[in-house]
Amino acid sequence: MILTSLNGRQAFNAAYFYGFLFNLFSIYWVALVTPPGMITAVVIVAFYYTAVLIMFHRLYRIRSLLGFVMLPFLWVGMEFFRTLSEFAFPWSDLGYSQAYYLYILQIVSVISVHGLSLVIVVVNVLVWQVFRKALTPERRLTAALASLAIVAGLIAYGWVEMPRFPEPGTIDVALLQGSVPLEDKWADDNEEHSLQLYDSLIQAVRDSAIKLYVWPETAVPCYVTHNQPCRARVSGIVRQTHAYHLVGALAAEGNAPDYRYFNSCFQIDTSGRIGQRYDKVKLVPFSEHVPYQDYLPFLQKKFLRQYLSFIDSYSVQWWSDFYPGDSMHLFTTPEVAYGVLICFESTFPDYARQMIRRGADFLVGITNDTWFKRSVGIHMHSRIFVTRIVENRCWGARAANSGLTYVADPYGRIRERLDVYAVAALRGKIDRLDGFSIYTRVGDVAGRLSFLLTVLTAAILPAVWLGRKVASSKLFSS
């Protein structure tokens, strides 16, 4: 590893350079939503990787074996830390790289995605030992065999755990994918276009057996809380179906000009009445909002517009000024209860876990990935939601404005799906939770343990450095 051969400033520069490029290539597509937000996220998140690699570098210099043993825990501690605070951006966890390999992915129902990340780093450290010429051939062979055994064990566990014959669901749902272009959705006085489209999709699959219709994130392009004609129009559409609808829309609170805006979803009952509402709690930093915006008002868009005229002159996609919701909410119907993850919220493992523990029978994901066009971002986002399903061994239904829209079983197998940018409604069957997974019962042990060890390492290393400085100064003075 190049880092182990560098000193001081060189090591820091190399670590930051790695973190910067890792994030740039992982989330470059965020620039399709907000170029300033992408740049800010890449610059800030790169420091997470820098901190981990510098701690590894220091431990390796103390003793190489100590560095090798601690590297997996430091890496996963960093991943867990990224789920905390409003600066959280837990998008590129290593465990998600296995989300297409369902046999390997099954282990997250025991150890979480962070546990899988830990295993991945362990395997990479072992592979690294295979190529270390300083080791004896016996140790290099042992490292190779150990890495192969771990991978084989993961695959074997998944093969045993996953049922050969999938069982069908019992609850009919309809997922709507309007694929409304952004320029049409947010055009002035154009909300009726979206409402007519979703009405037609509903009519295409309308059936008395369907218990729940799911509209994507911001499918209704208006502030339902304040726009009475729009609210009445949506209620009229819902009443025709005699079913419950989960509708993604916008909400606002307060009075002009000091409104607080929310990215929300509403459950509308069979009579067309809005009965329950959930405001998105986990917002994308420097895209949907400024972290701690009440304390950093100079970063809000309305403030920046006063001094940066090019935002409006050149239609620069700056970050929005949404406020986070204040609590989790489960939606209920006479038959079931379910939790909703709005877009970015699917990247928070414990948030989804808490929904299941509080009584959700299944998870619903709603998102508007149209911002990302056909980039890898829409596929990354989809597999993250699949990982949440497997972790908690629950069914999942995902409605995306332009895809990917699907129904998946508790093992991550997609049962029915729509193609990207198809304009269609998907009818599928899901089922209630059969029981808690080990992960749902015990929580993210790997993530929390790794975070604890990372914090301890971050506290001990400066103390060791200071002790050496004091000792050397005393030796010099004597």
C-alpha positions as CSV (number, residue, x, y, z in Angstrom):
1,M,0.0,0.0,0.0
2,I,1.5,3.3,-1.1
3,L,0.3,5.1,2.1
4,T,2.6,3.0,4.3
5,S,5.7,4.3,2.6
6,L,4.9,8.0,3.0
7,N,5.5,10.3,5.9
8,G,3.7,13.3,7.5
9,R,2.2,15.7,5.0
10,Q,2.7,13.3,2.1
11,A,0.6,10.7,3.8
12,F,-2.2,13.3,4.5
13,N,-2.1,14.5,0.9
14,A,-2.3,11.0,-0.5
15,A,-5.1,10.0,1.9
16,Y,-7.2,13.1,1.0
17,F,-6.5,12.6,-2.7
18,Y,-7.8,9.1,-2.4
19,G,-10.9,10.2,-0.5
20,F,-11.6,13.0,-3.0
21,L,-11.4,10.8,-6.0
22,F,-13.3,7.9,-4.4
23,N,-16.2,10.3,-3.7
24,L,-16.0,12.1,-7.1
25,F,-16.3,8.8,-9.0
26,S,-19.0,7.5,-6.6
27,I,-21.3,10.4,-6.5
28,Y,-20.4,12.5,-9.6
29,W,-24.0,12.2,-10.8
30,V,-25.2,14.4,-7.9
31,A,-24.0,17.3,-10.1
32,L,-27.1,16.5,-12.3
33,V,-29.1,17.8,-9.4
34,T,-26.8,20.5,-7.9
35,P,-23.2,21.1,-9.1
36,P,-22.4,23.2,-6.0
37,G,-23.9,20.5,-3.7
38,M,-21.8,17.8,-5.4
39,I,-18.6,19.7,-5.0
40,T,-19.3,20.5,-1.4
41,A,-20.2,16.9,-0.6
42,V,-17.1,15.5,-2.3
43,V,-14.8,18.0,-0.5
44,I,-16.3,17.4,2.9
45,V,-16.8,13.6,2.8
46,A,-13.2,13.2,1.6
47,F,-12.1,14.2,5.0
48,Y,-13.8,11.1,6.5
49,Y,-11.6,8.8,4.4
50,T,-8.5,11.0,5.2
51,A,-9.1,10.6,8.9
52,V,-9.4,6.8,8.7
53,L,-6.3,6.4,6.5
54,I,-4.2,8.7,8.7
55,M,-5.2,6.7,11.8
56,F,-4.2,3.5,10.0
57,H,-1.0,5.1,8.9
58,R,-0.1,6.0,12.5
59,L,-1.0,2.5,13.8
60,Y,1.0,0.9,11.1
61,R,4.1,2.9,12.0
62,I,3.7,1.8,15.6
63,R,3.3,-1.8,14.6
64,S,2.3,-3.1,11.2
65,L,0.1,-6.0,12.6
66,L,-1.8,-3.4,14.7
67,G,-2.5,-1.4,11.6
68,F,-3.8,-4.4,9.7
69,V,-6.0,-5.6,12.5
70,M,-7.6,-2.1,13.1
71,L,-8.1,-1.1,9.4
72,P,-11.4,-2.9,9.0
73,F,-12.8,-1.5,12.2
74,L,-11.6,2.1,11.4
75,W,-13.2,1.9,7.9
76,V,-16.5,0.7,9.2
77,G,-16.4,3.1,12.1
78,M,-16.2,5.9,9.5
79,E,-19.1,4.4,7.6
80,F,-21.2,4.3,10.8
81,F,-20.2,7.8,11.7
82,R,-21.5,9.0,8.3
83,T,-25.0,8.0,9.4
84,L,-24.9,10.5,12.3
85,S,-25.7,14.2,12.4
86,E,-27.2,16.4,9.6
87,F,-23.9,16.1,7.7
88,A,-24.6,12.4,7.2
89,F,-23.9,11.0,3.7
90,P,-23.8,7.2,4.0
91,W,-24.2,6.5,0.3
92,S,-21.0,4.7,-0.7
93,D,-20.7,2.0,2.0
94,L,-18.6,-0.9,0.7
95,G,-21.3,-3.4,1.6
96,Y,-23.6,-2.1,-1.1
97,S,-21.1,-3.3,-3.7
98,Q,-22.4,-6.8,-3.1
99,A,-26.1,-5.9,-3.4
100,Y,-26.4,-7.5,-6.9
101,Y,-25.0,-10.8,-5.5
102,L,-27.9,-12.1,-3.5
103,Y,-26.2,-15.1,-2.0
104,I,-23.5,-12.9,-0.5
105,L,-26.0,-10.2,0.5
106,Q,-28.0,-12.5,2.7
107,I,-25.5,-12.1,5.6
108,V,-26.7,-8.5,6.2
109,S,-29.8,-10.0,7.9
110,V,-27.3,-11.0,10.6
111,I,-24.5,-8.4,10.6
112,S,-26.0,-5.4,8.7
113,V,-24.4,-3.7,5.7
114,H,-21.7,-2.4,8.0
115,G,-20.8,-6.0,9.0
116,L,-20.6,-6.9,5.3
117,S,-18.3,-3.8,4.8
118,L,-16.1,-5.1,7.6
119,V,-15.8,-8.5,6.0
120,I,-15.0,-6.9,2.6
121,V,-12.1,-4.9,4.2
122,V,-10.9,-8.0,6.0
123,V,-10.8,-9.9,2.7
124,N,-8.9,-7.1,1.1
125,V,-6.3,-6.9,3.9
126,L,-5.8,-10.7,3.5
127,V,-5.3,-10.4,-0.2
128,W,-2.9,-7.6,0.4
129,Q,-0.8,-10.0,2.6
130,V,-0.6,-12.4,-0.3
131,F,1.4,-9.9,-2.2
132,R,3.7,-8.8,0.6
133,K,7.1,-10.1,-0.2
134,A,8.2,-9.5,3.3
135,L,6.1,-12.4,4.5
136,T,7.0,-16.0,4.3
137,P,5.4,-18.2,1.6
138,E,3.5,-20.0,4.3
139,R,1.9,-16.9,5.7
140,R,1.0,-15.6,2.2
141,L,-0.6,-19.0,1.4
142,T,-2.5,-18.9,4.7
143,A,-3.8,-15.4,3.9
144,A,-4.9,-16.5,0.4
145,L,-6.8,-19.6,1.8
146,A,-8.4,-17.5,4.6
147,S,-9.7,-14.9,2.1
148,L,-11.1,-17.7,-0.1
149,A,-12.7,-19.4,2.9
150,I,-14.5,-16.2,3.9
151,V,-15.9,-15.6,0.5
152,A,-17.0,-19.3,0.2
153,G,-18.6,-19.1,3.6
154,L,-20.7,-16.0,2.6
155,I,-21.9,-17.7,-0.5
156,A,-22.7,-20.9,1.3
157,Y,-24.7,-19.1,4.0
158,G,-26.7,-17.3,1.3
159,W,-27.3,-20.5,-0.6
160,V,-28.6,-22.2,2.5
161,E,-30.6,-19.3,3.8
162,M,-32.5,-18.3,0.5
163,P,-35.5,-20.5,-0.2
164,R,-35.4,-22.3,-3.5
165,F,-39.1,-21.7,-4.2
166,P,-40.3,-18.2,-3.6
167,E,-43.7,-17.8,-1.9
168,P,-46.1,-15.3,-3.4
169,G,-47.4,-12.3,-1.5
170,T,-51.0,-11.9,-0.3
171,I,-51.6,-8.1,-0.3
172,D,-52.3,-6.4,-3.6
173,V,-50.6,-3.1,-4.2
174,A,-50.2,-0.8,-7.3
175,L,-47.1,1.2,-7.9
176,L,-47.3,4.2,-10.2
177,Q,-44.4,5.4,-12.4
178,G,-45.3,8.5,-14.3
179,S,-41.8,9.3,-15.7
180,V,-42.8,13.0,-15.7
181,P,-39.9,15.1,-17.1
182,L,-38.7,17.6,-14.5
183,E,-39.2,20.5,-16.8
184,D,-42.9,19.5,-17.2
185,K,-43.5,18.7,-13.5
186,W,-42.2,22.0,-12.1
187,A,-43.5,24.2,-15.0
188,D,-45.8,27.0,-13.8
189,D,-49.5,26.1,-13.7
190,N,-48.7,22.6,-15.0
191,E,-49.7,20.5,-12.0
192,E,-52.9,19.3,-13.8
193,H,-50.7,17.5,-16.4
194,S,-49.2,15.3,-13.6
195,L,-52.5,14.7,-12.0
196,Q,-54.2,13.6,-15.2
197,L,-51.3,11.3,-15.9
198,Y,-51.4,9.5,-12.5
199,D,-55.2,9.3,-12.8
200,S,-54.8,7.5,-16.1
201,L,-52.3,5.1,-14.6
202,I,-54.6,4.3,-11.7
203,Q,-57.5,3.6,-14.1
204,A,-55.3,1.2,-16.1
205,V,-54.9,-1.1,-13.1
206,R,-57.9,-0.2,-11.0
207,D,-59.3,-3.2,-9.2
208,S,-61.2,-3.7,-6.0
209,A,-58.6,-6.2,-4.7
210,I,-55.9,-3.5,-4.6
211,K,-55.4,-2.3,-1.0
212,L,-52.8,0.4,-1.6
213,Y,-51.7,2.6,-4.4
214,V,-48.3,4.2,-4.1
215,W,-47.4,7.4,-5.9
216,P,-43.7,8.4,-6.2
217,E,-41.9,11.2,-4.3
218,T,-43.3,14.6,-5.2
219,A,-45.7,13.0,-7.7
220,V,-48.1,15.8,-6.8
221,P,-46.2,19.0,-7.7
222,C,-47.9,21.3,-5.3
223,Y,-48.0,22.2,-1.6
224,V,-50.9,20.0,-0.6
225,T,-51.2,21.7,2.8
226,H,-51.8,25.1,1.2
227,N,-53.2,24.5,-2.3
228,Q,-56.9,23.6,-1.8
229,P,-57.8,23.1,-5.4
230,C,-54.9,20.7,-5.9
231,R,-55.8,18.9,-2.7
232,A,-59.4,18.5,-3.8
233,R,-58.3,17.2,-7.2
234,V,-56.1,14.5,-5.6
235,S,-58.9,13.5,-3.2
236,G,-61.3,13.1,-6.2
237,I,-58.9,10.8,-7.9
238,V,-58.5,8.7,-4.8
239,R,-62.3,8.4,-4.0
240,Q,-62.9,6.6,-7.3
241,T,-60.7,3.7,-6.3
242,H,-62.2,3.0,-2.9
243,A,-58.6,2.2,-1.7
244,Y,-55.8,3.8,0.3
245,H,-53.2,5.9,-1.5
246,L,-49.8,7.0,-0.4
247,V,-49.0,10.2,-2.3
248,G,-45.7,12.0,-2.5
249,A,-46.1,15.8,-2.4
250,L,-44.8,19.0,-0.8
251,A,-45.9,20.5,2.5
252,A,-45.4,23.9,4.2
253,E,-46.0,25.3,7.6
254,G,-46.1,28.9,8.9
255,N,-47.0,32.1,7.2
256,A,-45.5,34.0,4.3
257,P,-42.7,35.0,3.9
258,D,-41.4,32.7,6.7
259,Y,-42.7,29.4,5.4
260,R,-41.0,26.1,6.3
261,Y,-41.0,23.7,3.4
262,F,-41.1,19.9,3.7
263,N,-40.6,17.0,1.4
264,S,-43.6,14.9,2.5
265,C,-46.0,12.1,1.8
266,F,-49.6,11.7,2.7
267,Q,-51.9,8.8,3.1
268,I,-55.4,9.4,1.7
269,D,-58.1,7.1,2.8
270,T,-60.9,5.6,0.8
271,S,-63.1,8.7,1.2
272,G,-60.5,11.0,-0.2
273,R,-59.5,12.4,3.2
274,I,-55.9,13.1,4.1
275,G,-55.5,11.3,7.3
276,Q,-51.8,10.9,7.9
277,R,-48.7,12.8,6.9
278,Y,-44.9,12.1,7.1
279,D,-42.2,14.7,6.6
280,K,-38.9,13.4,5.3
281,V,-36.5,13.3,8.3
282,K,-33.2,12.5,6.6
283,L,-32.5,15.2,4.0
284,V,-29.6,15.2,1.5
285,P,-26.9,17.6,2.8
286,F,-26.1,20.4,0.4
287,S,-28.8,19.2,-2.0
288,E,-32.1,19.3,-0.2
289,H,-31.0,21.6,2.6
290,V,-28.0,23.1,4.5
291,P,-27.2,21.1,7.6
292,Y,-28.1,23.0,10.7
293,Q,-29.6,25.8,8.5
294,D,-31.1,27.6,11.5
295,Y,-27.5,28.2,12.6
296,L,-26.0,28.7,9.2
297,P,-28.5,31.1,7.5
298,F,-25.9,32.6,5.3
299,L,-25.9,29.3,3.3
300,Q,-29.6,29.3,2.6
301,K,-30.6,29.9,-1.0
302,K,-32.7,32.9,-0.3
303,F,-29.7,34.6,1.4
304,L,-27.2,33.6,-1.3
305,R,-29.5,35.0,-4.0
306,Q,-29.0,38.5,-2.6
307,Y,-25.3,38.3,-3.4
308,L,-24.8,35.7,-6.1
309,S,-26.9,36.9,-9.0
310,F,-25.6,34.1,-11.3
311,I,-27.8,31.6,-9.4
312,D,-30.9,33.1,-11.1
313,S,-29.2,34.5,-14.2
314,Y,-27.8,31.2,-15.3
315,S,-30.4,28.9,-13.6
316,V,-27.8,27.2,-11.5
317,Q,-29.2,24.3,-9.6
318,W,-28.4,25.3,-6.0
319,W,-29.4,23.4,-2.9
320,S,-33.0,23.6,-1.6
321,D,-34.1,25.0,1.7
322,F,-36.3,22.1,3.0
323,Y,-36.6,21.5,6.7
324,P,-36.3,17.9,8.1
325,G,-39.3,16.3,9.7
326,D,-39.2,15.9,13.5
327,S,-40.1,12.2,13.9
328,M,-40.6,8.8,12.3
329,H,-44.1,7.9,11.3
330,L,-45.8,4.6,10.5
331,F,-48.9,4.6,8.2
332,T,-51.7,2.3,9.0
333,T,-54.7,0.9,7.2
334,P,-57.3,-1.6,8.6
335,E,-55.1,-4.4,7.3
336,V,-51.5,-3.4,7.7
337,A,-49.0,-0.9,9.0
338,Y,-46.0,0.2,6.8
339,G,-43.0,2.5,7.0
340,V,-42.0,4.9,4.2
341,L,-38.5,5.7,3.2
342,I,-38.4,8.9,1.1
343,C,-35.5,8.8,-1.3
344,F,-32.2,9.3,0.6
345,E,-33.7,7.9,3.8
346,S,-33.1,4.4,2.4
347,T,-29.4,4.8,3.1
348,F,-29.9,4.8,6.9
349,P,-29.9,1.2,8.1
350,D,-31.0,1.8,11.7
351,Y,-33.8,4.2,10.6
352,A,-35.4,1.4,8.5
353,R,-34.8,-1.1,11.3
354,Q,-36.6,1.1,13.8
355,M,-39.6,1.2,11.5
356,I,-39.8,-2.5,11.5
357,R,-39.3,-2.8,15.3
358,R,-42.1,-0.3,15.8
359,G,-44.6,-2.4,13.9
360,A,-44.2,-1.9,10.2
361,D,-45.3,-5.0,8.2
362,F,-43.3,-4.0,5.2
363,L,-41.3,-1.0,3.8
364,V,-42.3,1.3,1.0
365,G,-39.7,3.4,-0.8
366,I,-40.7,6.4,-2.8
367,T,-38.2,8.5,-4.8
368,N,-37.8,10.8,-7.7
369,D,-34.6,9.7,-9.3
370,T,-35.4,11.5,-12.6
371,W,-32.8,14.0,-11.4
372,F,-30.1,11.4,-12.1
373,K,-31.3,10.7,-15.6
374,R,-29.8,7.3,-16.7
375,S,-26.6,7.5,-14.6
376,V,-25.4,4.8,-12.2
377,G,-27.0,6.8,-9.4
378,I,-30.5,5.3,-10.0
379,H,-29.1,1.7,-9.8
380,M,-27.0,2.5,-6.7
381,H,-30.1,3.9,-5.0
382,S,-32.2,0.9,-5.9
383,R,-29.8,-1.7,-4.5
384,I,-29.5,0.3,-1.3
385,F,-33.3,-0.1,-0.8
386,V,-32.9,-3.9,-1.6
387,T,-30.3,-4.1,1.1
388,R,-32.7,-2.6,3.7
389,I,-35.2,-5.2,2.8
390,V,-32.8,-8.1,3.2
391,E,-31.4,-6.7,6.5
392,N,-34.9,-6.8,8.0
393,R,-36.3,-9.8,6.2
394,C,-39.4,-7.8,5.1
395,W,-41.1,-7.2,1.8
396,G,-40.5,-4.0,0.0
397,A,-42.4,-1.9,-2.6
398,R,-40.6,0.9,-4.4
399,A,-42.2,3.5,-6.5
400,A,-39.9,5.8,-8.4
401,N,-41.0,8.6,-10.8
402,S,-38.9,7.3,-13.6
403,G,-37.7,3.9,-12.2
404,L,-36.6,1.7,-10.8
405,T,-40.1,0.6,-9.6
406,Y,-40.6,-2.9,-8.3
407,V,-41.8,-5.3,-5.6
408,A,-39.1,-7.3,-3.8
409,D,-39.3,-10.2,-1.3
410,P,-37.5,-10.5,2.0
411,Y,-34.4,-12.0,0.3
412,G,-34.0,-9.2,-2.2
413,R,-35.5,-11.0,-5.2
414,I,-37.4,-8.6,-7.4
415,R,-40.7,-10.2,-8.2
416,E,-42.3,-7.6,-10.5
417,R,-40.7,-4.5,-12.0
418,L,-41.0,-1.7,-14.5
419,D,-38.3,-0.6,-17.0
420,V,-36.6,2.8,-16.4
421,Y,-38.6,5.7,-17.9
422,A,-41.6,3.4,-18.6
423,V,-44.9,5.3,-18.1
424,A,-46.9,2.6,-16.4
425,A,-48.5,1.2,-13.3
426,L,-47.2,-2.0,-11.7
427,R,-49.6,-4.3,-9.9
428,G,-47.9,-6.7,-7.5
429,K,-48.3,-8.6,-4.3
430,I,-46.4,-8.2,-1.0
431,D,-46.8,-9.8,2.4
432,R,-46.6,-9.0,6.1
433,L,-43.5,-9.4,8.2
434,D,-42.9,-13.0,9.2
435,G,-40.5,-12.3,12.1
436,F,-37.5,-10.2,13.1
437,S,-34.2,-11.0,11.5
438,I,-31.1,-11.2,13.8
439,Y,-30.1,-7.8,12.7
440,T,-33.5,-6.3,13.4
441,R,-33.4,-7.9,16.9
442,V,-29.9,-7.0,18.0
443,G,-29.0,-4.0,15.8
444,D,-25.9,-2.8,14.1
445,V,-23.3,-4.5,16.4
446,A,-20.5,-4.3,13.7
447,G,-21.1,-0.6,13.1
448,R,-21.3,0.4,16.7
449,L,-18.3,-1.6,17.8
450,S,-16.3,-0.3,15.0
451,F,-17.3,3.3,15.8
452,L,-16.4,2.8,19.4
453,L,-12.9,1.5,18.4
454,T,-12.5,4.3,16.0
455,V,-13.3,6.9,18.6
456,L,-10.9,5.3,21.1
457,T,-8.2,5.2,18.5
458,A,-8.7,8.8,17.6
459,A,-8.4,9.6,21.3
460,I,-5.4,7.4,22.1
461,L,-3.2,8.3,19.1
462,P,-2.7,12.0,20.1
463,A,-2.0,10.9,23.6
464,V,0.7,8.5,22.4
465,W,2.2,11.2,20.2
466,L,2.2,13.7,23.0
467,G,3.8,11.1,25.4
468,R,6.6,10.5,22.9
469,K,7.2,14.2,22.5
470,V,7.5,14.7,26.2
471,A,9.8,11.7,26.6
472,S,12.1,12.8,23.8
473,S,12.3,16.4,25.1
474,K,13.2,15.0,28.6
475,L,15.9,12.8,27.0
476,F,17.3,15.7,25.0
477,S,17.4,18.0,28.1
478,S,19.2,15.4,30.2
